[in-house]
Amino acid sequence: MANFNDINTTAQGNTKRLVKSVPEVMKSFKDLQEAAYKDAALDTKTKEFAALSYAIADKCEGCIGAHVNKLIKLGATRDEIAEIAGVAIVMGGGPGSVYGGKALQAYDDSMENQE
């Protein structure tokens, strides 16, 4: 089983490849992300929880790692990640339970690096 620190490093490297290959597309994507995650009716942390739920249900490990790391920076706890995993299980069924566990693994792996 891969460690989420490795998954995050790989995902970031792949993103850099895309930035070099299709810079206009990636700049537009970054602008879209910044606009979507701005505090408005919902705060950034709530939006990150929504994104993590979708990442789990859609089985995107790179997305799980990225959103868990953002949530850690926003002060999310392991219990909050676990509850979002529970919501994703409802939406994603059995696969949601596998990838919900991966979200907790991502949290644990990330916190291990901070110790």
Backbone hydrogen bonds, N-H to C=O, Kabsch-Sander energy under -0.5 kcal/mol:
donor,donor_aa,acceptor,acceptor_aa,energy
6,D,3,N,-0.6
7,I,3,N,-2.1
8,N,4,F,-2.7
9,T,5,N,-2.0
10,T,6,D,-2.5
11,A,7,I,-2.8
12,Q,8,N,-2.7
13,G,9,T,-2.1
14,N,10,T,-2.4
15,T,11,A,-2.2
16,K,12,Q,-2.1
17,R,13,G,-1.8
18,L,14,N,-2.0
19,V,15,T,-2.6
20,K,16,K,-2.1
21,S,17,R,-2.0
22,V,18,L,-3.6
26,M,22,V,-2.3
27,K,23,P,-2.4
28,S,24,E,-2.3
29,F,25,V,-2.4
30,K,26,M,-2.5
31,D,27,K,-2.6
32,L,28,S,-2.3
33,Q,29,F,-2.6
34,E,30,K,-2.6
35,A,31,D,-2.2
36,A,32,L,-2.6
37,Y,33,Q,-2.3
38,K,34,E,-0.6
38,K,35,A,-0.6
40,A,42,L,-2.2
47,K,43,D,-2.0
48,E,44,T,-2.4
49,F,45,K,-2.1
50,A,46,T,-2.1
51,A,47,K,-2.3
52,L,48,E,-2.6
53,S,49,F,-2.4
54,Y,50,A,-2.0
55,A,51,A,-2.7
56,I,52,L,-2.6
57,A,53,S,-2.4
58,D,54,Y,-2.7
59,K,56,I,-1.1
60,C,55,A,-2.4
61,E,59,K,-0.7
64,I,60,C,-2.5
65,G,61,E,-2.6
66,A,62,G,-2.2
67,H,63,C,-2.8
68,V,64,I,-2.6
69,N,65,G,-2.2
70,K,66,A,-2.1
71,L,67,H,-2.5
72,I,68,V,-2.6
73,K,69,N,-1.9
74,L,70,K,-1.3
75,G,72,I,-1.7
76,A,71,L,-3.0
81,I,77,T,-2.1
82,A,78,R,-2.6
83,E,79,D,-2.2
84,I,80,E,-2.2
85,A,81,I,-2.3
86,G,82,A,-1.9
87,V,83,E,-1.8
88,A,84,I,-2.5
89,I,85,A,-2.1
90,V,86,G,-1.6
91,M,87,V,-1.8
92,G,88,A,-3.2
93,G,89,I,-2.0
96,G,92,G,-0.8
96,G,93,G,-0.6
97,S,93,G,-1.2
97,S,94,G,-0.7
98,V,94,G,-1.4
99,Y,95,P,-2.5
100,G,96,G,-2.2
101,G,97,S,-1.4
102,K,98,V,-1.2
103,A,99,Y,-1.5
104,L,100,G,-1.6
105,Q,101,G,-2.2
106,A,102,K,-2.7
107,Y,103,A,-2.1
108,D,104,L,-2.8
109,D,105,Q,-3.2
110,S,106,A,-2.4
111,M,107,Y,-2.7
112,E,108,D,-2.0
113,N,109,D,-1.2
114,Q,110,S,-0.7
114,Q,111,M,-0.6
115,E,111,M,-0.6
115,E,112,E,-0.8
